[in-house]
C-alpha cells in the first residue's frame, strides 16, 4: 500500500509539482514575514490575503465564462478548500473568531494539504485552473500557519466542533449535488486526475474512506496539539 501511495505521488503531473513548489515557497515566505510583523502589519497582511482570495475567485469565474466552460455543475466554489478560502475575507474582519480559526486549523489545512500531495486536475487543464487551484489552497494554508504563529491551539471542544461543522457541510453539499446533478466534494463519483481514490473501491466505499481519512487527520492534529501543550 505504501508503494502504491508513493507511486501516486510520483505520477503527479509536472505542472502540479512545479506550481505546488512555488505555492509552498510563497506560503512559508509570507508566513515568515507575518511572524516578524507587528500587530498592525499582521492585520494588513491578512486583509490583503482576503482581497486576493476574492480577486482570485472572481477572476476564475470570469475566466470560465469567457472560455464558455462555466457550468453550475462544476464551476461553483463548493469544494471544501474553496469554501475555506472564501472564509478568509470574513476572518480578516473577525480575527478573534475562534470558530473560524478552528475551521482553518482542521478542515482548511487538511483539505489544502491533501490537495498538494494529490490532485483532481490533469496536465491538460487550462493554465489558470491550476493557478486558481494553488492560489486558493496556498492562501488557506498560510492562514492556518498565521493562527498557529499567533498562538492558537485547539481544545477538545474545538475538535468536536470541527467534526460537527464538517458533517453539516458534507450533508449540505450532498443535498446540493442531488438537486443540481453535480459532484462537488466528490460525493458520488471519484475525482479525475492523479489522486489516492485510484487505490480505493468504487462508490460509496471510496467516499466513506475519504471521510474516515478526514477524521483520522483531525484526530492527528488534535494529538499533535496535546503533545505541544504537554511540553510547553
N, C-alpha and C positions, 0 to 999 in steps of 0.2 A: 504493500500500500504506500509506504514512504517513497519508494522508487516511482510509483505512478504519480504521486503529488509533485515530486521533483521534475518529472517529465512534463507535466502540465505547465509548470512554471518556466521550464526551459523552452517550451513551444510557444511562448508568448510572442506576438508579432513584434518586430524590431521597433516599429513606431510606438508601441505601448511601452517598451523598455526605455526608449530614449525620452519620451515625454514624462515617464514616471521618474526617471533620474533627475530631470530638470525640475519637475514639480517638487520632489522631495528636497532637493538642494535649496530651492527658493523658500520652501516652507520652514526649514530649520534656520535659514539665514534671517528671515523675518522674525522668527521666534526669538533668535538671539538678540536682535535689535529691540524687540518688545521687552525682553527680560532686563535689558540695560537702559530702559527708558523710565522717565519719571511718570507719575500718575497721569498728568495731562497728556504726555506723549503716547501713553498706552491707550487712552481714550481716543485720540486722533487716529491711531493705527486701527483699532477695532472698528471705528465708524467708517474709515476708508475701506476696510475689507467688506463691510456691509454694503457700501455703494458698489464695490466691484462685483459682488455677488449679483446684485440687481442688474447691473450693466451686462454681465455675462449671460444671464438668463434671457433678458430682453433681446440681446443681440442674437442668441441662439434661436429664439422663436422667429425672429425676422429672417434669419438665415434659412430656416426650414420653409417658411412661406415663400421666400424669393426663389428657391430652387424647386418649389412645388412638391416638396416631400413632407410637408406638415400633415399630421394626422392626429385626430383626437385619441386614437388608439395607441399611438407610440410616442408622441411629442410632448405630452404634458409632463411637468416635473413631479411625477408621482412615485418616483423611486425613493427609498429611504434617504439616501445620501443627498439627493437634490432637495428634498423637503428639509433636511437638516441644514443645508446651505442657505435656504431661504429663511431659516430662523435666525441667521446671523444678523441681518439688519434689525430684527426685533431685539435680539440680545444686546446689540450695540447701544440701544436706548434703555436697556434694563440690565445693567451689568451686575447687579446684585441678586438677580433672579436665580434662585438655587435650582428650580425645576429645569431651566434652560441649560445651566451648567451640567446638571445631571444627565440631560439628554445628549449633550455633546460628548461627555465623558464615556458613556456606554454606547449608545446607538450610533451617534455620529462618527466617533472614532472607529468603532468596529466595522461599520459598513464601508467607510472610506479605506481602511486598511486592507480589507479583502478585495476592494476594487483595484488596489495597486498590485496585488500579487496574483490576480486572475482578472479576466475581463469578459464582458458580453459584446465587445466591439471586435471588428476584424480589420485586417490590414487595408481592406478596400473601402473602409468608411470615409466619408468626406472629412477632410483635414480638420475643419472647425468642430466637427462632432467630437473628435479626440481632444481638441483644445478645451472645449466646454466641459468634457468629462473630467479631465485632470485639474482644470481650474477650480471647479466646484468641489471635488473631493479633497484637493490640496488645501483649500481655504478652511474646510471643516476640520481637517487635522490640525491646522495652525491654531484654530480657536480652542481645540481641545488642549493643545500644548500651552496656550496662553492662560487657561484657567488653572492648569496644574502649576505653572510658573507663579501664579498669584496665590498658590497655597490651597487650592480646592482639593479635597479628598472626600469621596462619598462615604455615607453611613449606610447601615443595612436598610434603613427606610428608603434611601435613595435607590439602592439596588432593586428593591421590590417595586418602587415607583417606575423605574425604567422598564421592568418586565411588564407592568400594568399598561403603560402607555404604548409600549411596542405592540402588545396584544391588541389594544384598541386600534392602532394604526393598521396592523395587518388585517384585522376584521373589516375595517373601513375600505381598504384597498380591494379586498376580495369582493365586497359588495359593488364597488365601482366597476371592477372588471366584469362582473356578471351583468351589470346594467348596460355597459357600452361595448362589451365583447373584446376587451383589452387584456393585456397580460402584465400589467405593472407589478413590480416586485416578484415577477415570475411565479405567480401563484398557481398557474395552470399548465404552463409549458416551460421547459428548460430554456435558459438563456442561450443565445448563439455565442459564437466566439470561443476562446480558449479559457475554460474555467473548470472548477472542480466538480460541477454537476455531471461532467462526462464520466466520472467514476461512480456515479450514483444510479440506482434503479429509476424507472420511469415514475410518472405521477401516480399517486400522490406522495410516494415514498421519498423522492428527492426533496420535495418541499418540506416534509416533516424533518428530514435530516438537516436541511438548511436552518430551520427553526431551532433544532437541537444544538447545532453549532453556535448559533447566536447566543443561546442560553449558556452554553459552556464558556463562551468568550466573556459574557457579562460576569459570570462567576469567577473566571480567571482574573479579571480586572479587580474584582472585589477582594480576592485573596491577596493580590499584589498590594492593594491598599492596606489591608490588615498588617501585612509584613512590614510595610513602610512605617505605619503608625507604631508598630512594636519597637522598632529600632530608632525612633525619633528621640 
